[in-house]
Amino acid sequence: MLTVVVLITSCSVGPDYSRPASQASLSPDYLSSELLFSSGLSPEKTTNEDGDGLTQWWRSYSDQVLDSWVEQLVAGNLDLKAAAERLVQARELVNIQQAVWRPTFGIISDAKRSFSPGLIDDTARSYRSNAGLSGVASWQIDIFGRTRRAVESAEYSALASANDLRSLELSLIAELVRQRVVLALLSREIEIQEDIVKSRQQTLNTVSRRYELGVKNTSAVSVHVARENSTTALAQLALLEQQYKESLLSIEVLLNQRPGSLQTVEAGFPLLPRNQVPSIGTPARLLDRRPDIVGSELRLMAANAGIGVAVADLYPDLTLSASRGFSSDQLGGLLTNNNGIGLIAANINSRLFEGGRLRAQVRVRESQARELSWQYAQTVLRAMADVERALVQEQYLRRQVDNLQASAVAARQAEALSQERYQRGITTLLEVLETQRRRQNAERNLLAAQRASWTARINLHLALGGDWLDDSQRNSDGKG
């Protein structure tokens, strides 16, 4: 009998999972890569994390402030805490589904006393007492694998929630790195703007002094123009300081700190990402590390298991139940063999006609799985594009930064030379103001390119799901 039960419970209806076709599966590099689910889902693989060099990619920039912030973010960010609770809920749903798989046991006890009119004397009452105590066991036999498929679907959904948590953590850390970059570049821009303010104030003093001395070609208009340039620079400086404070507020929200607790931050962060990105080629072996891709496939796998649940609903359910207990009209001697009662039963429940609801449910689950398969393929395609786009940006932004650095050097030299020539009375105020304007634009363009270069580097980390070198590779290259 036990062998029969084992054999019938090993049957599961519904399709087995196979990875859908995508641009990744069409790439030869993908065919040779060790894909996460190439031979079926392994929960151990989905929970296994990469080495520190891959997952803790921000440490490659050797910034103690950033390292401290990331620790605070992981420990205290409210969005991460909410996502962690969603993961707890998903895991408990697995336990709920697994509980259906197991037999249930319970105890039923009751005691009652009833009365009715007497049979002989209707003015009298007849009393009757009854007490019972029973143990009940039941087990729904999973003949067609409905429960097994439901547990499978819940497990995949829980693993998807775990990858959602990883994806959110990766995104929040990337945003924190962005804000660290913004602070560093704003600090540099504030320094440059303060220098510009100083330069324009010196120009205003020179023009005012020349006007007071009645130097030729110096008028009140020149004084007003120089003053307008000076006050405009001061206004720009105030705007930059405002942006700096706003960036601090954004960081405080990420770290779950009281707004206003961060007053200033040490500016020792590189203005450009260190290390040129090596030639990665087609990022086939790296895309499966992205938690959003893994989560998308896990949801597809959960939907595929859901088809099996819907198909199993078309078949009968078998429930075995048994009870053993005692019943007596007196409490004394209740648990004696003479008062023993028992029951063994088998119940088969088969749905014969429900107006096509069950088959429609199967078609709905199949359509949901197809929808998720297209979404998975789109996620893979976008991930490949993200990597390629970030690599292209890395390549061309570096060249742009190099040219803009040379342009900024030339603009500073032109400004210094024009101020010297103006003080000697060789050139006009308009030339001085023009060189100052061009110097400021050159500095701004350089900082904008540096910020874009950092954005491309952070986007590359996001696209790859971490770093492209592990610790051993980084150490062997002498980088990090």
C-alpha positions in Angstrom: 0.0 0.0 0.0 2.8 2.4 0.9 4.5 1.7 -2.4 1.4 2.5 -4.3 1.0 5.8 -2.5 4.6 6.7 -3.2 4.2 5.9 -6.9 1.0 8.0 -7.4 2.3 10.9 -5.4 5.5 11.1 -7.6 3.3 12.1 -10.6 3.2 15.8 -11.6 1.2 17.2 -14.4 2.1 20.4 -16.3 5.0 21.3 -18.5 8.6 21.1 -17.4 10.6 24.3 -17.5 13.0 25.2 -20.3 14.8 28.5 -20.7 13.1 30.6 -23.5 14.9 31.8 -26.5 16.5 35.3 -26.4 19.3 37.2 -28.0 21.5 35.7 -25.3 20.7 32.1 -26.3 21.5 33.0 -29.9 25.0 34.2 -29.1 27.8 31.6 -29.4 29.4 33.1 -26.3 26.2 32.3 -24.3 26.1 28.7 -25.5 29.5 28.1 -23.9 28.9 30.0 -20.7 27.8 28.5 -17.5 24.3 29.8 -17.3 22.6 29.8 -13.9 19.7 27.6 -14.9 21.1 25.7 -17.9 20.5 22.4 -16.2 17.5 23.3 -14.1 17.0 25.4 -11.0 19.3 24.9 -8.1 18.3 26.9 -5.0 21.9 26.7 -3.8 23.1 28.5 -7.0 20.6 31.2 -6.7 21.6 32.0 -3.1 25.4 31.7 -3.8 27.1 35.1 -3.9 30.1 36.1 -5.9 33.4 37.0 -4.3 33.9 40.3 -2.6 35.7 41.7 -5.6 32.5 41.3 -7.7 29.8 42.1 -5.3 31.5 44.9 -3.3 32.6 46.8 -6.5 32.6 50.2 -4.8 35.6 49.2 -2.7 37.8 49.4 -5.8 37.7 53.2 -5.4 39.3 53.1 -2.0 37.2 55.8 -0.4 36.6 55.3 3.3 33.7 57.7 3.4 31.9 55.7 0.7 32.7 52.4 2.4 31.2 53.8 5.6 28.1 55.1 3.8 27.4 51.7 2.1 27.6 49.9 5.5 25.0 52.4 6.9 22.8 52.1 3.8 22.7 48.3 3.9 22.0 48.4 7.7 19.4 51.2 7.8 17.9 52.1 4.4 14.1 51.9 4.8 13.5 50.7 1.3 15.8 47.8 1.9 14.1 47.0 5.2 10.7 46.9 3.4 12.1 44.7 0.6 13.6 42.4 3.3 10.1 42.0 4.8 8.7 41.1 1.4 11.3 38.4 1.2 10.2 37.1 4.7 6.6 37.0 3.5 7.6 35.1 0.3 9.5 32.5 2.3 6.6 32.0 4.7 4.3 31.5 1.8 6.6 28.6 0.9 6.1 27.2 4.4 2.3 27.6 4.0 2.3 25.6 0.7 4.6 22.9 2.1 2.2 22.5 5.1 -0.5 21.4 2.6 1.8 18.6 1.5 2.0 17.0 5.0 -0.6 15.1 7.0 -2.6 17.1 9.6 -3.3 16.0 13.1 -5.8 17.4 15.6 -7.7 16.6 18.8 -11.5 17.0 19.2 -13.0 17.1 22.7 -16.6 17.9 23.6 -18.9 17.6 26.6 -22.6 18.3 26.7 -25.7 17.9 28.8 -29.2 18.0 27.3 -32.7 17.7 28.6 -36.1 16.9 27.1 -39.7 16.4 28.4 -40.2 13.2 30.3 -41.8 10.3 28.5 -44.2 9.4 31.3 -44.7 12.6 33.2 -44.6 15.6 30.8 -44.1 18.0 33.8 -40.8 16.3 34.5 -37.6 16.5 32.5 -35.3 13.8 31.2 -31.5 14.7 31.3 -28.7 13.1 29.3 -24.9 13.7 29.5 -22.3 12.9 26.8 -18.5 13.4 26.7 -16.1 12.6 23.9 -12.4 12.8 23.1 -10.9 11.9 19.7 -7.7 12.3 17.7 -8.1 13.0 14.0 -5.6 12.7 11.2 -6.0 13.5 7.5 -3.8 13.6 4.4 -4.6 14.8 1.0 -2.7 12.6 -1.4 -1.0 14.6 -4.1 -1.8 12.3 -6.9 -1.2 14.6 -9.8 1.3 16.9 -8.2 -0.9 19.9 -7.5 0.7 20.6 -4.2 4.2 19.8 -5.5 3.7 22.4 -8.2 2.3 24.9 -5.8 5.3 24.5 -3.5 7.6 24.8 -6.6 5.9 28.0 -7.7 6.2 29.5 -4.2 9.9 28.6 -3.9 10.7 30.2 -7.3 8.7 33.3 -6.2 10.7 33.5 -2.9 14.0 33.2 -4.8 12.7 36.0 -7.1 12.1 38.1 -4.1 15.6 37.5 -2.9 16.9 38.7 -6.2 14.6 41.7 -6.0 16.3 42.6 -2.7 19.8 42.2 -4.3 18.7 44.3 -7.3 17.4 47.1 -5.0 20.6 47.0 -2.9 22.7 47.2 -6.1 20.6 50.2 -7.3 20.7 52.0 -4.0 24.5 51.6 -3.7 24.9 52.9 -7.2 22.8 55.9 -6.3 25.0 56.4 -3.2 28.1 56.3 -5.4 26.5 58.8 -7.8 25.8 61.2 -4.9 29.4 60.8 -3.7 30.6 61.7 -7.2 28.2 64.7 -7.2 29.7 65.9 -3.9 33.2 65.6 -5.2 32.5 67.3 -8.4 30.5 70.1 -6.7 33.3 70.6 -4.3 35.7 71.0 -7.2 33.2 73.3 -9.0 32.8 75.4 -5.9 36.6 75.8 -5.7 36.7 76.8 -9.4 33.8 79.2 -8.9 35.5 80.8 -5.9 38.6 81.4 -8.0 36.4 82.9 -10.7 34.7 85.2 -8.1 38.1 86.3 -6.9 39.3 86.9 -10.5 36.2 88.9 -11.4 36.4 90.9 -8.1 40.0 91.8 -9.0 38.9 92.9 -12.5 36.2 95.1 -10.9 38.7 96.7 -8.6 41.1 97.3 -11.5 38.3 98.9 -13.6 37.1 101.0 -10.7 40.6 102.2 -10.0 41.2 103.1 -13.6 37.9 104.9 -13.9 38.7 106.9 -10.7 42.1 107.8 -12.2 40.5 108.9 -15.5 42.4 106.4 -17.6 41.6 106.6 -21.3 38.9 104.2 -22.7 37.6 103.6 -19.1 34.0 104.7 -18.4 31.2 104.1 -15.9 29.8 101.6 -18.3 32.9 99.5 -17.9 32.5 99.7 -14.1 28.9 98.5 -14.3 29.7 95.7 -16.7 32.6 94.5 -14.4 30.3 94.7 -11.4 27.6 92.7 -13.2 30.1 89.9 -14.0 31.3 89.9 -10.4 27.8 89.6 -8.9 26.8 87.0 -11.5 29.7 84.8 -10.4 28.6 85.3 -6.8 25.1 84.2 -7.7 26.5 81.1 -9.4 28.5 80.3 -6.3 25.4 80.5 -4.2 23.6 78.1 -6.6 26.4 75.5 -6.4 26.5 75.7 -2.6 22.7 75.1 -2.6 23.1 72.0 -4.8 25.8 70.7 -2.5 23.4 71.0 0.5 20.6 69.3 -1.5 23.0 66.4 -2.4 23.8 66.0 1.3 20.0 65.7 2.0 19.6 63.0 -0.6 22.4 61.0 1.0 20.8 61.4 4.5 17.6 59.9 3.1 19.5 57.0 1.6 21.3 56.4 4.9 18.1 56.8 7.0 19.7 59.7 8.9 18.0 62.9 10.3 18.0 65.6 7.6 20.8 68.1 8.4 23.1 65.7 10.2 25.7 65.8 7.4 27.2 69.2 7.2 30.1 68.6 4.9 32.0 65.7 3.4 35.7 65.2 2.8 36.3 65.8 -0.9 39.1 63.2 -1.5 37.2 61.3 -4.1 38.7 60.9 -7.6 37.1 63.2 -10.3 37.5 60.4 -12.8 37.1 56.7 -12.4 40.3 54.9 -11.8 41.5 52.2 -14.2 40.5 51.9 -17.8 37.9 49.2 -18.4 39.4 46.1 -19.9 38.1 44.7 -23.1 35.1 42.7 -21.9 33.8 41.6 -25.3 30.3 40.1 -25.5 29.2 40.1 -21.8 27.5 36.7 -22.0 29.1 35.2 -18.9 28.3 38.3 -16.8 24.6 38.9 -17.6 23.4 36.0 -15.5 24.9 37.7 -12.4 22.4 40.5 -12.8 19.7 40.0 -10.1 17.0 41.5 -12.3 17.6 38.9 -15.0 17.7 36.1 -12.5 14.5 37.4 -10.8 12.8 37.7 -14.2 13.6 34.1 -15.0 12.5 32.9 -11.6 9.1 34.5 -12.0 8.8 32.8 -15.3 9.6 29.5 -13.6 7.0 30.2 -10.9 4.4 30.8 -13.7 5.4 27.6 -15.4 4.8 25.7 -12.2 1.5 27.5 -11.9 0.4 25.9 -15.1 0.8 22.5 -13.4 -1.4 23.6 -10.5 -4.1 24.6 -12.9 -3.9 21.4 -14.9 -4.0 19.3 -11.6 -7.3 21.0 -10.8 -8.8 19.1 -13.7 -8.2 15.8 -11.9 -9.7 14.2 -8.8 -8.4 14.8 -5.3 -7.9 11.9 -2.9 -8.0 12.5 0.9 -7.3 9.9 3.5 -8.6 10.4 7.0 -8.7 8.5 10.3 -9.9 9.1 13.8 -9.6 7.3 17.1 -11.3 8.3 20.3 -13.7 7.7 23.1 -17.4 8.6 23.8 -19.4 8.0 26.9 -22.4 9.4 28.8 -20.2 9.6 31.9 -16.9 11.3 32.5 -15.8 8.4 34.7 -14.3 5.6 32.7 -14.3 7.7 29.5 -11.0 6.3 28.3 -11.8 2.6 28.7 -11.8 0.3 25.7 -15.6 -0.2 25.9 -16.1 3.5 25.1 -13.7 3.4 22.1 -14.8 4.7 18.7 -12.8 5.0 15.4 -13.0 5.8 11.7 -10.9 5.2 8.6 -12.2 6.9 5.4 -11.1 7.7 1.9 -12.7 10.6 0.0 -12.4 11.2 -3.7 -13.5 14.6 -5.0 -13.8 14.9 -8.8 -15.0 18.0 -10.6 -17.2 16.9 -13.5 -18.6 20.2 -14.9 -17.8 23.8 -13.9 -18.8 25.6 -17.0 -15.3 25.6 -18.5 -13.8 27.6 -15.6 -10.9 25.1 -15.0 -9.7 24.9 -18.6 -10.0 28.6 -18.9 -7.7 28.9 -15.8 -5.2 26.6 -17.5 -5.2 28.9 -20.6 -4.8 32.0 -18.4 -1.8 30.4 -16.7 -0.2 29.5 -20.0 -0.7 33.0 -21.3 0.9 34.5 -18.2 3.9 32.2 -18.7 4.2 33.3 -22.3 4.0 36.9 -21.3 6.8 36.5 -18.7 8.9 34.6 -21.3 8.7 37.7 -23.6 9.5 40.0 -20.7 12.5 37.8 -19.8 13.8 38.0 -23.4 13.4 41.8 -23.3 15.2 42.1 -20.0 18.1 40.1 -21.4 18.2 42.2 -24.6 18.1 45.5 -22.6 20.9 44.2 -20.3 23.1 43.4 -23.3 22.4 46.9 -24.6 23.2 48.5 -21.2 26.6 46.8 -21.1 27.5 47.8 -24.7 26.2 51.4 -24.2 28.3 51.8 -21.0 31.4 50.5 -22.8 30.9 52.9 -25.7 30.5 55.8 -23.3 33.6 54.8 -21.4 35.6 54.7 -24.6 34.5 58.1 -26.0 34.1 60.0 -22.8 37.7 59.4 -21.9 38.8 61.0 -25.1 36.4 63.9 -24.5 37.7 64.5 -21.0 41.3 64.5 -22.3 40.5 67.2 -24.9 38.5 69.3 -22.4 41.3 69.2 -19.9 43.6 70.7 -22.5 40.9 73.2 -23.4 40.6 74.3 -19.7 44.3 74.7 -19.4 44.4 76.9 -22.5 41.4 78.9 -21.2 43.1 79.6 -17.9 46.3 80.7 -19.6 44.3 83.0 -21.9 42.5 84.6 -18.9 45.7 85.2 -17.0 47.3 86.8 -20.1 44.4 89.0 -20.9 44.2 90.3 -17.3 47.9 91.1 -17.4 47.6 92.9 -20.7 44.6 94.8 -19.4 46.4 96.0 -16.4 49.2 97.2 -18.7 46.7 99.0 -20.8 47.3 96.9 -23.9 43.9 95.3 -24.4 40.3 96.2 -23.6 37.9 95.2 -20.9 35.8 93.2 -23.3 38.7 90.9 -24.1 39.2 90.3 -20.4 35.5 89.5 -19.9 35.4 87.3 -22.9 38.4 85.2 -21.7 36.8 84.9 -18.2 33.6 83.7 -19.8 35.4 81.2 -22.0 37.4 79.9 -19.0 34.3 79.4 -17.0 32.6 77.5 -19.8 35.7 75.3 -20.3 35.7 74.4 -16.6 32.0 73.6 -16.6 32.3 71.5 -19.7 35.2 69.6 -18.2 33.3 68.9 -15.0 30.2 67.8 -17.0 32.3 65.4 -19.0 33.9 64.0 -15.8 30.4 63.5 -14.3 29.3 61.8 -17.5 32.3 59.5 -17.3 31.4 58.6 -13.7 27.8 58.0 -14.7 29.0 55.6 -17.5 31.2 53.7 -15.0 28.4 53.3 -12.5 26.0 52.3 -15.2 28.5 49.7 -16.3 28.6 48.2 -12.8 24.8 48.1 -12.8 24.7 46.5 -16.2 27.2 43.8 -15.2 25.7 43.2 -11.8 28.9 44.2 -10.0 32.6 44.4 -11.0 34.2 42.8 -14.1 37.3 41.7 -12.2 37.5 39.4 -9.1 40.1 40.0 -6.4 42.7 37.7 -7.9 42.4 39.3 -11.3 42.6 42.8 -9.8 45.7 41.9 -7.8 47.4 40.3 -10.7 46.8 43.4 -12.8 48.1 45.6 -10.0 44.9 47.6 -9.8 42.3 48.4 -7.2 
